[in-house]
Amino acid sequence: MDSLGSNVTGAKKLSLNASTLAMGVMVIVLLVAVIFAANSNEIVGWFVVVISGGWLLLSAFLVFGLKRGADKINTSLREATAAAAGRAQGGSSIVVDEGTSQRDLKLDHSFKIVQVQAGVIRQELEKDDADSRAMIDRALETITMTAGNARDMMKPSGQPLDGEIID
């Protein structure tokens, strides 16, 4: 059975050979175009030289740019893997599951709703007209409902919150 490292090395050699072959073909096309343009000494031949030169530059940019980008990604993956392995061997680690992340987003949204309703109450207290009391009552009702929903997200209904308080 092959190790993962040997498969990666084989794939890297294959891609390196393919890119080298492609660059070689583009150089040969450019040289042939230059030779034919020089022999015929016509403008159309030199246009072909310019076009093939452009294709050579484009392919060189793509090959070397993609290679550099792949090397950077490979390096960052190695660093991340090493960091994860270091945490798994005894360092501290943070485990974030998707359920916790979703709950945190919902709680954040609830807090934003409370902040908006507090702003509404402040505005209506400044107006102090007939409709203000109704708006304040609706905002307080929204805050109460939002706070209840947020508490239900944090714990099963009817049970007190438990856990460790961290200052």
Secondary structure, DSSP 8 states (H G I E B T S, - for coil): ---HHHHHHHHHHHHHHHHHHHHHHHHHHHHHHHHHHHHH--HHHHHHHHHHHHHHHHHHHHHHHHHHHHHHHHHHHHHHHHHHHHHHTTS------HHHHHHHHHHHHHHHHHHHHHHHHHHHHHH-STTHHHHHHHHHHHHHHHHHHHHHHHS-TTS---S----
